[in-house]
Amino acid sequence: MEVRHATAPDQITGATTDWLRRRFLVEQIFVPGEVRLLYSHEDRIVVGGALPDDEPLRLHCPDPLRSEYFLERRELGVVNIGEPGTVTVDGTAYPLAAKECLYVGRGAREVVFEGGAFYLVSTPAHATLPTTAATLEDAEPVRLGGRDGSNDRTIYKYVHAKGIRSCQLVLGVTVLEPGSMWNTMPCHTHERRTEVYLYFDLPPGERVIHLMGRPDETRNLVVADRQAVVSPCWSVHCGFGTRSYSFVWAMGGENQAFEDMEQVEIGELR
């Protein structure tokens, strides 16, 4: 498990591309036959991927968590971004098709992955909520943007206050329509939450130019398919792709209010 410490906005002044990528971009999430994990001290979020090959994979408990098992003090969101697969939690199997979600509550001892390509997001939890699966039909879809702004997209809310209940985690999937490449524009910050974007369904060789940093001092990361960006509470998070794509957004922090954000007008960006 890689561990990254929290950052402050003044650290990016004069930062090199390499420094930005090492601090905020998660490049190798999906490795065949492995569960890969990153521990970020930005709200203590853990992100990772499980990519089973011929054998099932078990969610291990890395030493930095200092726990008997991974979910002793944590909850977990799982989104399948590949072929159909199955997640088995303490003996109960949950089939997941592409873009479907499973929330695993605190206290689950064994999590096993078979088939599929599973994106993992975990936050600390002080309460135990039931493990729950959901399909796209179960989610709360919200259509935003339009063709004129090249941001015609549907947001599927999975884990939130009015959907799958969690202690801290908020999670969903956004799907852009063909011909639309902008996400989350106008952009915003979350002073009370960290947010992570995982980009997927991006064709080989294509990229998303992801904007981050303070609104008045932005930087960019060039992001490939199945890579993620950790956005601290002080950072904007939005991007433009060279082709249409999908992304998983996940948040953890002080509250679960989806609307709790600081909007940034396009003309204010620098």
Backbone as CSV, one residue per row, in Angstrom:
resi,resn,N_x,N_y,N_z,CA_x,CA_y,CA_z,C_x,C_y,C_z
1,MET,0.845,-1.197,0.000,0.000,0.000,0.000,0.882,1.250,0.000
2,GLU,0.637,2.120,-0.978,1.322,3.410,-1.002,0.604,4.369,-0.050
3,VAL,1.365,5.212,0.651,0.813,6.193,1.566,1.234,7.589,1.100
4,ARG,0.266,8.516,1.013,0.554,9.899,0.653,0.013,10.831,1.716
5,HIS,0.819,11.798,2.121,0.403,12.744,3.148,-0.420,13.882,2.544
6,ALA,-1.138,14.575,3.396,-2.000,15.664,2.955,-1.166,16.837,2.441
7,THR,-1.810,17.681,1.639,-1.117,18.797,1.005,-1.839,20.109,1.301
8,ALA,-1.135,21.213,1.059,-1.694,22.556,1.233,-1.646,23.280,-0.106
9,PRO,-2.566,24.235,-0.340,-2.635,24.876,-1.653,-1.377,25.626,-2.047
10,ASP,-0.638,26.169,-1.075,0.552,26.933,-1.457,1.702,26.039,-1.912
11,GLN,1.560,24.725,-1.752,2.605,23.823,-2.195,2.682,23.693,-3.714
12,ILE,1.592,24.032,-4.427,1.625,23.828,-5.870,2.213,25.021,-6.617
13,THR,2.489,26.117,-5.897,3.126,27.247,-6.555,4.525,26.843,-7.018
14,GLY,4.751,26.901,-8.302,6.041,26.495,-8.852,6.230,24.995,-8.960
15,ALA,5.169,24.206,-8.707,5.310,22.741,-8.746,5.551,22.252,-10.167
16,THR,6.371,21.221,-10.278,6.622,20.609,-11.574,5.517,19.613,-11.912
17,THR,5.450,19.228,-13.167,4.488,18.215,-13.591,4.700,16.922,-12.826
18,ASP,5.951,16.519,-12.655,6.250,15.282,-11.944,5.772,15.354,-10.504
19,TRP,5.972,16.507,-9.817,5.523,16.648,-8.430,4.009,16.526,-8.331
20,LEU,3.292,17.183,-9.237,1.834,17.118,-9.225,1.346,15.695,-9.443
21,ARG,1.948,14.982,-10.385,1.514,13.619,-10.674,1.805,12.692,-9.496
22,ARG,2.936,12.868,-8.836,3.265,12.010,-7.697,2.369,12.275,-6.494
23,ARG,1.859,13.497,-6.354,1.034,13.829,-5.184,-0.452,13.536,-5.390
24,PHE,-0.946,13.712,-6.623,-2.398,13.700,-6.815,-2.923,12.658,-7.804
25,LEU,-2.093,12.157,-8.695,-2.540,11.188,-9.697,-2.249,9.773,-9.227
26,VAL,-3.232,8.895,-9.369,-3.047,7.475,-9.051,-3.015,6.737,-10.387
27,GLU,-1.833,6.331,-10.819,-1.658,5.830,-12.180,-1.931,4.337,-12.323
28,GLN,-1.333,3.516,-11.472,-1.469,2.071,-11.618,-2.417,1.525,-10.565
29,ILE,-3.697,1.522,-10.921,-4.720,1.028,-10.001,-5.079,-0.415,-10.311
30,PHE,-5.127,-0.757,-11.592,-5.597,-2.077,-12.008,-4.437,-2.883,-12.587
31,VAL,-4.010,-3.877,-11.815,-2.940,-4.786,-12.223,-3.496,-6.205,-12.167
32,PRO,-3.430,-6.962,-13.275,-4.012,-8.315,-13.275,-3.494,-9.175,-12.124
33,GLY,-4.445,-9.801,-11.417,-4.094,-10.702,-10.334,-3.728,-10.015,-9.034
34,GLU,-4.026,-8.705,-8.914,-3.642,-7.982,-7.703,-4.775,-7.097,-7.186
35,VAL,-4.714,-6.814,-5.874,-5.475,-5.732,-5.269,-4.470,-4.629,-4.951
36,ARG,-4.600,-3.469,-5.611,-3.686,-2.343,-5.401,-4.409,-1.270,-4.603
37,LEU,-3.727,-0.695,-3.596,-4.361,0.283,-2.709,-3.449,1.481,-2.485
38,LEU,-4.064,2.649,-2.358,-3.378,3.889,-1.991,-4.069,4.491,-0.783
39,TYR,-3.294,4.815,0.255,-3.817,5.473,1.452,-3.459,6.955,1.364
40,SER,-4.490,7.814,1.250,-4.274,9.252,1.211,-4.676,9.864,2.542
41,HIS,-3.826,10.731,3.067,-4.172,11.422,4.304,-5.132,12.581,4.065
42,GLU,-5.527,12.811,2.810,-6.621,13.751,2.538,-7.919,13.064,2.991
43,ASP,-8.400,13.427,4.163,-9.583,12.800,4.771,-9.438,11.292,4.924
44,ARG,-8.199,10.796,4.877,-7.890,9.374,5.106,-8.658,8.438,4.168
45,ILE,-8.792,8.881,2.930,-9.442,8.052,1.919,-8.463,6.999,1.397
46,VAL,-8.963,5.795,1.184,-8.205,4.743,0.513,-8.858,4.489,-0.845
47,VAL,-8.071,4.502,-1.921,-8.577,4.160,-3.245,-7.755,3.001,-3.783
48,GLY,-8.367,2.210,-4.642,-7.634,1.075,-5.189,-8.425,0.341,-6.241
49,GLY,-7.865,-0.770,-6.666,-8.503,-1.584,-7.689,-8.229,-3.054,-7.460
50,ALA,-9.195,-3.890,-7.802,-9.042,-5.342,-7.757,-9.326,-5.874,-9.153
51,LEU,-8.341,-6.537,-9.762,-8.475,-7.051,-11.122,-8.157,-8.542,-11.127
52,PRO,-9.168,-9.371,-10.807,-8.917,-10.811,-10.764,-8.563,-11.359,-12.146
53,ASP,-7.729,-12.388,-12.175,-7.485,-13.110,-13.427,-8.085,-14.495,-13.298
54,ASP,-7.284,-15.536,-13.145,-7.833,-16.890,-13.055,-8.313,-17.252,-11.658
55,GLU,-7.824,-16.551,-10.660,-8.159,-16.864,-9.274,-8.861,-15.681,-8.600
56,PRO,-9.758,-15.954,-7.650,-10.375,-14.860,-6.893,-9.320,-14.078,-6.119
57,LEU,-9.640,-12.830,-5.818,-8.759,-11.976,-5.025,-9.450,-11.602,-3.722
58,ARG,-8.682,-11.573,-2.648,-9.217,-11.184,-1.346,-8.693,-9.804,-0.950
59,LEU,-9.559,-9.018,-0.337,-9.167,-7.711,0.155,-8.322,-7.897,1.409
60,HIS,-7.047,-7.539,1.303,-6.143,-7.699,2.433,-6.157,-6.447,3.310
61,CYS,-5.507,-6.529,4.445,-5.447,-5.398,5.368,-3.994,-4.935,5.475
62,PRO,-3.630,-3.868,4.761,-2.244,-3.400,4.794,-1.848,-2.862,6.168
63,ASP,-0.561,-2.916,6.455,-0.058,-2.510,7.760,-0.388,-1.059,8.118
64,PRO,-0.374,-0.086,7.168,-0.673,1.300,7.567,-2.038,1.503,8.213
65,LEU,-2.991,0.585,7.986,-4.313,0.733,8.606,-4.307,0.350,10.088
66,ARG,-3.313,-0.432,10.497,-3.217,-0.860,11.900,-4.525,-1.467,12.389
67,SER,-5.093,-2.361,11.579,-6.361,-3.012,11.917,-6.203,-4.522,11.824
68,GLU,-7.099,-5.240,12.483,-7.113,-6.689,12.371,-7.569,-7.113,10.982
69,TYR,-8.544,-6.380,10.412,-9.029,-6.632,9.064,-9.412,-5.288,8.446
70,PHE,-9.507,-5.227,7.120,-9.613,-3.965,6.413,-10.790,-3.115,6.887
71,LEU,-11.950,-3.732,7.083,-13.163,-2.988,7.399,-13.472,-2.952,8.894
72,GLU,-12.460,-3.141,9.712,-12.681,-3.062,11.162,-13.174,-1.675,11.568
73,ARG,-12.596,-0.630,10.956,-12.996,0.741,11.280,-13.330,1.541,10.017
74,ARG,-13.653,0.842,8.939,-13.865,1.494,7.647,-15.113,0.961,6.959
75,GLU,-15.565,1.731,5.941,-16.602,1.273,5.020,-16.003,1.310,3.625
76,LEU,-16.697,0.660,2.675,-16.110,0.476,1.341,-17.162,0.625,0.265
77,GLY,-16.817,1.385,-0.787,-17.622,1.437,-1.995,-16.909,0.700,-3.114
78,VAL,-17.634,-0.123,-3.843,-17.071,-0.905,-4.951,-17.887,-0.616,-6.202
79,VAL,-17.220,-0.265,-7.292,-17.889,-0.082,-8.583,-17.177,-0.959,-9.600
80,ASN,-17.942,-1.786,-10.298,-17.376,-2.625,-11.357,-17.294,-1.803,-12.640
81,ILE,-16.084,-1.624,-13.178,-15.921,-0.866,-14.415,-15.539,-1.771,-15.579
82,GLY,-15.685,-3.096,-15.395,-15.309,-4.042,-16.439,-16.430,-4.990,-16.798
83,GLU,-16.049,-6.204,-17.158,-17.014,-7.249,-17.457,-17.747,-7.659,-16.174
84,PRO,-18.900,-8.364,-16.312,-19.623,-8.782,-15.106,-18.735,-9.581,-14.157
85,GLY,-18.925,-9.355,-12.879,-18.151,-10.042,-11.857,-18.965,-10.197,-10.591
86,THR,-18.321,-10.715,-9.558,-19.002,-10.980,-8.294,-18.122,-10.553,-7.129
87,VAL,-18.746,-9.898,-6.161,-18.080,-9.580,-4.899,-18.782,-10.373,-3.805
88,THR,-18.029,-11.152,-3.068,-18.597,-11.967,-1.993,-18.158,-11.384,-0.655
89,VAL,-19.144,-11.035,0.168,-18.884,-10.403,1.465,-19.346,-11.337,2.569
90,ASP,-18.409,-11.872,3.324,-18.719,-12.794,4.431,-19.677,-13.894,3.981
91,GLY,-19.408,-14.453,2.811,-20.159,-15.594,2.305,-21.356,-15.268,1.441
92,THR,-21.764,-14.000,1.360,-22.898,-13.602,0.520,-22.385,-13.012,-0.783
93,ALA,-22.831,-13.577,-1.915,-22.354,-13.160,-3.235,-23.229,-12.043,-3.798
94,TYR,-22.581,-11.012,-4.363,-23.272,-9.884,-4.985,-22.775,-9.743,-6.427
95,PRO,-23.554,-10.224,-7.410,-23.150,-10.039,-8.816,-23.211,-8.560,-9.187
96,LEU,-22.212,-8.090,-9.925,-22.163,-6.696,-10.363,-21.851,-6.637,-11.853
97,ALA,-22.727,-6.008,-12.609,-22.448,-5.733,-14.013,-21.678,-4.410,-14.114
98,ALA,-21.374,-3.994,-15.340,-20.615,-2.762,-15.532,-21.358,-1.565,-14.950
99,LYS,-20.626,-0.728,-14.246,-21.104,0.516,-13.624,-22.035,0.281,-12.443
100,GLU,-22.190,-0.951,-11.993,-23.004,-1.209,-10.807,-22.157,-1.105,-9.547
101,CYS,-22.832,-0.890,-8.427,-22.161,-0.510,-7.179,-22.526,-1.453,-6.036
102,LEU,-21.553,-1.667,-5.158,-21.790,-2.374,-3.908,-21.205,-1.552,-2.770
103,TYR,-22.030,-1.270,-1.760,-21.548,-0.647,-0.536,-21.353,-1.746,0.499
104,VAL,-20.168,-1.774,1.135,-19.854,-2.767,2.158,-19.672,-2.039,3.488
105,GLY,-20.489,-2.409,4.459,-20.482,-1.708,5.733,-19.345,-2.113,6.643
106,ARG,-19.085,-1.268,7.624,-18.063,-1.519,8.633,-18.304,-2.858,9.319
107,GLY,-17.228,-3.582,9.574,-17.330,-4.847,10.295,-17.287,-6.076,9.431
108,ALA,-17.470,-5.953,8.108,-17.348,-7.112,7.226,-15.903,-7.610,7.256
109,ARG,-15.727,-8.903,7.433,-14.387,-9.436,7.630,-13.744,-9.953,6.344
110,GLU,-14.530,-10.508,5.444,-13.933,-11.087,4.236,-14.627,-10.550,2.996
111,VAL,-13.841,-9.978,2.082,-14.348,-9.465,0.821,-13.533,-10.121,-0.293
112,VAL,-14.236,-10.824,-1.200,-13.574,-11.595,-2.256,-14.097,-11.135,-3.617
113,PHE,-13.181,-10.954,-4.571,-13.529,-10.460,-5.902,-13.282,-11.554,-6.942
114,GLU,-14.267,-11.749,-7.831,-14.130,-12.694,-8.944,-14.618,-12.028,-10.222
115,GLY,-13.857,-12.193,-11.326,-14.225,-11.572,-12.589,-14.190,-10.058,-12.469
116,GLY,-14.667,-9.361,-13.484,-14.827,-7.919,-13.421,-13.531,-7.144,-13.243
117,ALA,-13.684,-5.845,-13.041,-12.592,-4.928,-12.704,-13.173,-3.968,-11.678
118,PHE,-12.777,-4.104,-10.429,-13.470,-3.453,-9.325,-12.664,-2.260,-8.800
119,TYR,-13.285,-1.106,-8.855,-12.701,0.106,-8.286,-13.151,0.207,-6.842
120,LEU,-12.232,0.541,-5.945,-12.486,0.535,-4.516,-12.241,1.917,-3.927
121,VAL,-13.163,2.384,-3.094,-12.994,3.629,-2.343,-13.451,3.361,-0.911
122,SER,-12.590,3.709,0.045,-12.905,3.441,1.450,-12.669,4.684,2.293
123,THR,-13.579,4.924,3.245,-13.439,6.023,4.195,-13.580,5.476,5.614
124,PRO,-13.034,6.181,6.601,-13.255,5.773,7.992,-14.748,5.778,8.323
125,ALA,-15.143,4.905,9.243,-16.560,4.810,9.611,-16.684,4.629,11.120
126,HIS,-17.614,5.363,11.726,-17.881,5.217,13.150,-19.252,4.587,13.400
127,ALA,-19.925,4.146,12.331,-21.218,3.472,12.453,-21.259,2.333,11.443
128,THR,-22.112,1.348,11.721,-22.237,0.193,10.839,-23.554,0.265,10.085
129,LEU,-23.473,0.287,8.761,-24.650,0.294,7.892,-24.665,-0.981,7.056
130,PRO,-25.840,-1.426,6.598,-25.913,-2.715,5.894,-25.229,-2.696,4.534
131,THR,-24.607,-3.802,4.205,-24.029,-3.998,2.879,-25.162,-4.041,1.856
132,THR,-25.052,-3.238,0.781,-26.150,-3.062,-0.170,-25.610,-2.932,-1.580
133,ALA,-26.240,-3.625,-2.526,-25.882,-3.526,-3.940,-26.914,-2.682,-4.672
134,ALA,-26.489,-2.059,-5.787,-27.412,-1.248,-6.577,-27.005,-1.275,-8.044
135,THR,-28.018,-1.254,-8.924,-27.799,-1.180,-10.362,-28.010,0.260,-10.822
136,LEU,-27.744,0.523,-12.097,-28.003,1.858,-12.629,-29.481,2.219,-12.487
137,GLU,-30.357,1.232,-12.619,-31.789,1.493,-12.486,-32.157,1.874,-11.059
138,ASP,-31.375,1.405,-10.087,-31.651,1.733,-8.686,-31.149,3.124,-8.303
139,ALA,-30.209,3.654,-9.078,-29.589,4.930,-8.726,-30.548,6.083,-8.968
140,GLU,-30.153,7.236,-8.478,-30.939,8.444,-8.678,-30.309,9.244,-9.823
141,PRO,-30.796,9.062,-11.077,-30.143,9.732,-12.206,-30.495,11.215,-12.274
142,VAL,-29.497,12.026,-12.574,-29.684,13.473,-12.754,-29.028,13.853,-14.071
143,ARG,-29.803,14.414,-14.992,-29.264,14.847,-16.284,-28.824,16.303,-16.175
144,LEU,-27.575,16.571,-16.531,-27.018,17.912,-16.431,-26.337,18.313,-17.730
145,GLY,-26.114,19.625,-17.882,-25.382,20.133,-19.032,-26.172,20.047,-20.320
146,GLY,-25.449,20.095,-21.431,-26.085,20.033,-22.736,-25.050,19.999,-23.836
147,ARG,-25.520,19.825,-25.066,-24.603,19.722,-26.197,-23.882,21.038,-26.459
148,ASP,-24.551,22.159,-26.211,-23.915,23.453,-26.468,-22.652,23.644,-25.633
149,GLY,-22.655,23.129,-24.418,-21.495,23.253,-23.551,-20.583,22.046,-23.578
150,SER,-20.859,21.101,-24.486,-20.090,19.860,-24.596,-20.003,19.137,-23.256
151,ASN,-21.115,19.203,-22.476,-21.112,18.564,-21.157,-22.451,17.884,-20.858
152,ASP,-23.051,17.293,-21.879,-24.297,16.548,-21.718,-23.971,15.244,-20.995
153,ARG,-24.474,15.094,-19.768,-24.059,13.968,-18.949,-25.166,13.556,-17.985
154,THR,-25.093,12.307,-17.540,-26.029,11.793,-16.541,-25.249,11.371,-15.313
155,ILE,-25.676,11.876,-14.163,-25.062,11.521,-12.890,-25.937,10.470,-12.206
156,TYR,-25.323,9.344,-11.872,-26.021,8.282,-11.145,-25.521,8.290,-9.696
157,LYS,-26.403,8.687,-8.781,-26.034,8.741,-7.375,-26.308,7.387,-6.721
158,TYR,-25.281,6.792,-6.166,-25.424,5.496,-5.501,-25.439,5.642,-3.976
159,VAL,-24.315,6.064,-3.418,-24.173,6.143,-1.971,-24.322,7.610,-1.566
160,HIS,-25.421,7.931,-0.928,-25.683,9.305,-0.507,-26.823,9.287,0.505
161,ALA,-27.162,10.445,1.030,-28.115,10.522,2.144,-29.491,9.978,1.795
162,LYS,-29.889,10.063,0.497,-31.204,9.578,0.104,-31.137,8.289,-0.708
163,GLY,-29.968,7.677,-0.766,-29.798,6.429,-1.495,-29.275,5.353,-0.566
164,ILE,-28.198,4.670,-0.971,-27.551,3.714,-0.082,-26.947,4.482,1.083
165,ARG,-27.323,4.117,2.286,-26.845,4.837,3.467,-25.425,4.406,3.819
166,SER,-24.634,5.377,4.246,-23.268,5.128,4.680,-22.984,6.004,5.882
167,CYS,-21.818,5.808,6.461,-21.401,6.658,7.566,-20.845,7.975,7.038
168,GLN,-19.945,7.901,6.053,-19.268,9.097,5.554,-19.185,9.135,4.038
169,LEU,-19.090,7.992,3.407,-18.843,7.900,1.971,-20.024,8.427,1.152
170,VAL,-19.705,9.159,0.069,-20.679,9.560,-0.950,-20.074,9.159,-2.297
171,LEU,-20.864,8.486,-3.141,-20.280,7.905,-4.353,-21.314,7.803,-5.461
172,GLY,-20.854,7.977,-6.693,-21.711,7.800,-7.856,-20.896,7.676,-9.130
173,VAL,-21.607,7.533,-10.242,-20.988,7.389,-11.563,-21.584,8.432,-12.490
174,THR,-20.750,9.093,-13.272,-21.204,10.042,-14.291,-20.850,9.505,-15.670
175,VAL,-21.818,9.525,-16.576,-21.628,9.040,-17.938,-21.863,10.192,-18.901
176,LEU,-20.871,10.497,-19.714,-20.997,11.569,-20.702,-21.574,11.019,-22.003
177,GLU,-22.437,11.809,-22.633,-23.013,11.427,-23.912,-21.969,11.567,-25.024
178,PRO,-22.096,10.795,-26.108,-21.172,10.942,-27.234,-21.113,12.391,-27.718
179,GLY,-19.908,12.876,-27.940,-19.725,14.256,-28.366,-19.567,15.248,-27.236
180,SER,-19.781,14.792,-25.993,-19.581,15.652,-24.825,-18.309,15.224,-24.110
181,MET,-17.474,16.205,-23.767,-16.182,15.896,-23.161,-15.893,16.624,-21.855
182,TRP,-16.619,17.720,-21.558,-16.408,18.440,-20.309,-17.143,17.754,-19.168
183,ASN,-16.528,17.690,-18.006,-17.246,17.280,-16.796,-17.176,18.389,-15.756
184,THR,-18.215,18.494,-14.953,-18.237,19.373,-13.778,-17.809,20.803,-14.107
185,MET,-18.409,21.376,-15.102,-18.104,22.754,-15.470,-19.416,23.519,-15.601
186,PRO,-19.619,24.645,-14.874,-18.670,25.293,-13.964,-18.241,24.374,-12.814
187,CYS,-17.013,24.598,-12.347,-16.449,23.714,-11.338,-16.723,24.251,-9.927
188,HIS,-16.185,23.565,-8.937,-16.416,23.945,-7.543,-15.320,23.351,-6.672
189,THR,-15.324,23.724,-5.416,-14.485,23.085,-4.407,-15.387,22.542,-3.300
190,HIS,-14.813,21.692,-2.450,-15.510,21.164,-1.273,-14.644,21.453,-0.057
191,GLU,-14.935,22.489,0.680,-14.100,22.821,1.832,-14.239,21.814,2.970
192,ARG,-15.259,20.978,2.930,-15.485,20.013,4.000,-15.330,18.567,3.545
193,ARG,-14.888,18.354,2.308,-14.749,16.984,1.808,-13.617,16.890,0.791
194,THR,-12.996,15.727,0.736,-12.073,15.372,-0.336,-12.851,14.602,-1.387
195,GLU,-12.533,14.814,-2.668,-13.203,14.069,-3.739,-12.174,13.415,-4.653
196,VAL,-12.503,12.221,-5.106,-11.622,11.469,-6.002,-12.392,11.148,-7.279
197,TYR,-11.764,11.395,-8.425,-12.329,11.022,-9.718,-11.531,9.853,-10.288
198,LEU,-12.221,8.786,-10.683,-11.608,7.720,-11.478,-12.189,7.791,-12.879
199,TYR,-11.341,8.018,-13.871,-11.784,8.084,-15.260,-11.713,6.693,-15.888
200,PHE,-12.773,6.317,-16.617,-12.768,5.017,-17.300,-13.635,5.105,-18.557
201,ASP,-13.668,4.019,-19.306,-14.337,3.973,-20.621,-13.732,4.995,-21.585
202,LEU,-12.469,5.327,-21.379,-11.750,6.231,-22.271,-10.986,5.375,-23.276
203,PRO,-11.194,5.564,-24.583,-10.530,4.709,-25.582,-9.004,4.759,-25.458
204,PRO,-8.326,3.683,-25.868,-6.856,3.660,-25.815,-6.251,4.836,-26.568
205,GLY,-5.235,5.435,-25.984,-4.561,6.555,-26.613,-5.203,7.906,-26.357
206,GLU,-6.436,7.928,-25.811,-7.112,9.196,-25.510,-6.796,9.617,-24.070
207,ARG,-7.049,10.881,-23.760,-6.715,11.401,-22.441,-7.782,12.390,-21.958
208,VAL,-7.816,12.604,-20.648,-8.595,13.679,-20.034,-7.611,14.689,-19.457
209,ILE,-7.806,15.964,-19.793,-7.019,17.032,-19.185,-7.777,17.487,-17.948
210,HIS,-7.279,17.107,-16.790,-7.967,17.349,-15.518,-7.400,18.609,-14.874
211,LEU,-8.284,19.567,-14.571,-7.872,20.791,-13.902,-7.948,20.628,-12.393
212,MET,-6.942,21.119,-11.695,-6.910,21.072,-10.235,-6.254,22.353,-9.738
213,GLY,-6.160,22.499,-8.408,-5.557,23.676,-7.806,-6.615,24.650,-7.304
214,ARG,-6.165,25.768,-6.741,-7.087,26.814,-6.329,-7.698,27.462,-7.569
215,PRO,-8.920,27.984,-7.462,-9.544,28.589,-8.639,-8.705,29.678,-9.296
216,ASP,-7.933,30.412,-8.476,-7.126,31.497,-9.031,-5.695,31.072,-9.359
217,GLU,-5.410,29.769,-9.233,-4.077,29.259,-9.565,-4.199,27.785,-9.941
218,THR,-4.730,27.526,-11.133,-5.002,26.155,-11.551,-3.770,25.494,-12.158
219,ARG,-3.785,24.175,-12.100,-2.787,23.332,-12.745,-3.537,22.242,-13.502
220,ASN,-2.830,21.433,-14.277,-3.518,20.355,-14.980,-2.737,19.057,-14.888
221,LEU,-3.486,17.961,-14.971,-2.926,16.618,-15.038,-3.466,15.952,-16.295
222,VAL,-2.620,15.271,-17.041,-3.047,14.516,-18.210,-3.298,13.083,-17.749
223,VAL,-4.565,12.638,-17.845,-5.009,11.404,-17.199,-5.445,10.394,-18.250
224,ALA,-5.011,9.157,-18.095,-5.365,8.079,-19.012,-6.520,7.250,-18.449
225,ASP,-6.995,6.313,-19.242,-8.075,5.419,-18.835,-7.706,4.662,-17.562
226,ARG,-8.658,4.546,-16.650,-8.520,3.810,-15.399,-7.451,4.400,-14.486
227,GLN,-7.294,5.719,-14.539,-6.459,6.428,-13.583,-7.337,7.370,-12.768
228,ALA,-6.863,7.709,-11.563,-7.667,8.520,-10.645,-6.898,9.756,-10.198
229,VAL,-7.657,10.789,-9.809,-7.089,12.015,-9.265,-7.702,12.271,-7.892
230,VAL,-6.851,12.468,-6.894,-7.301,12.819,-5.552,-7.345,14.338,-5.456
231,SER,-8.520,14.893,-5.181,-8.699,16.341,-5.099,-8.879,16.756,-3.649
232,PRO,-7.894,17.440,-3.054,-8.062,17.932,-1.677,-9.219,18.917,-1.592
233,CYS,-9.629,19.228,-0.373,-10.797,20.080,-0.183,-10.626,21.456,-0.809
234,TRP,-9.381,21.918,-0.974,-9.131,23.264,-1.486,-9.036,23.311,-3.014
235,SER,-9.120,22.170,-3.671,-8.847,22.097,-5.104,-10.116,21.982,-5.937
236,VAL,-10.139,22.695,-7.068,-11.186,22.439,-8.052,-10.933,21.080,-8.676
237,HIS,-11.939,20.543,-9.350,-11.790,19.238,-10.002,-12.759,19.188,-11.174
238,CYS,-12.205,19.253,-12.343,-12.997,19.169,-13.566,-12.051,18.801,-14.702
239,GLY,-12.609,18.418,-15.845,-11.728,18.002,-16.922,-12.399,17.999,-18.277
240,PHE,-11.561,17.905,-19.301,-12.013,17.852,-20.689,-11.296,16.702,-21.375
241,GLY,-12.072,15.807,-21.993,-11.481,14.654,-22.636,-11.311,14.824,-24.132
242,THR,-10.387,14.074,-24.696,-10.245,14.055,-26.146,-11.311,13.176,-26.795
243,ARG,-12.016,12.392,-25.983,-13.196,11.623,-26.389,-14.129,11.539,-25.180
244,SER,-15.355,11.084,-25.418,-16.286,10.896,-24.307,-15.793,9.774,-23.395
245,TYR,-16.254,9.766,-22.148,-15.777,8.831,-21.137,-16.794,8.780,-20.011
246,SER,-16.492,7.988,-19.003,-17.272,7.945,-17.769,-16.312,8.155,-16.607
247,PHE,-16.853,8.474,-15.433,-15.987,8.545,-14.259,-16.778,8.244,-12.995
248,VAL,-16.067,7.672,-12.028,-16.613,7.449,-10.692,-16.155,8.610,-9.815
249,TRP,-17.110,9.254,-9.145,-16.758,10.299,-8.180,-17.087,9.775,-6.781
250,ALA,-16.194,10.065,-5.869,-16.388,9.604,-4.496,-15.851,10.655,-3.540
251,MET,-16.580,10.879,-2.458,-16.222,11.910,-1.485,-16.238,11.347,-0.072
252,GLY,-15.414,11.939,0.770,-15.430,11.635,2.188,-14.991,12.858,2.961
253,GLY,-15.604,13.095,4.110,-15.239,14.266,4.895,-16.231,14.527,6.006
254,GLU,-16.515,15.805,6.228,-17.295,16.201,7.399,-18.779,15.904,7.269
255,ASN,-19.329,15.976,6.050,-20.762,15.732,5.901,-21.047,15.038,4.575
256,GLN,-22.312,14.682,4.360,-22.722,13.977,3.147,-23.645,14.814,2.271
257,ALA,-23.767,16.097,2.539,-24.669,16.951,1.766,-24.106,17.140,0.358
258,PHE,-24.776,16.562,-0.643,-24.293,16.613,-2.020,-24.130,18.051,-2.494
259,GLU,-25.013,18.936,-2.053,-24.998,20.320,-2.521,-24.004,21.197,-1.772
260,ASP,-23.312,20.647,-0.769,-22.373,21.447,0.023,-21.078,21.642,-0.760
261,MET,-21.030,22.725,-1.524,-19.862,23.014,-2.354,-19.763,24.520,-2.572
262,GLU,-18.579,24.958,-2.952,-18.344,26.355,-3.257,-18.223,26.501,-4.779
263,GLN,-19.272,27.053,-5.396,-19.288,27.175,-6.845,-18.252,28.202,-7.318
264,VAL,-17.647,27.928,-8.468,-16.658,28.816,-9.061,-17.137,29.209,-10.464
265,GLU,-17.320,30.483,-10.680,-17.719,30.942,-12.005,-16.570,30.750,-12.997
266,ILE,-16.921,30.430,-14.230,-15.897,30.179,-15.246,-14.958,31.367,-15.380
267,GLY,-15.480,32.580,-15.317,-14.654,33.766,-15.453,-13.690,34.001,-14.309
268,GLU,-13.873,33.269,-13.182,-12.983,33.427,-12.032,-11.755,32.543,-12.125
269,LEU,-11.754,31.570,-13.024,-10.631,30.637,-13.117,-9.402,31.337,-13.701
270,ARG,-8.257,30.959,-13.165,-6.985,31.492,-13.635,-5.981,30.361,-13.850
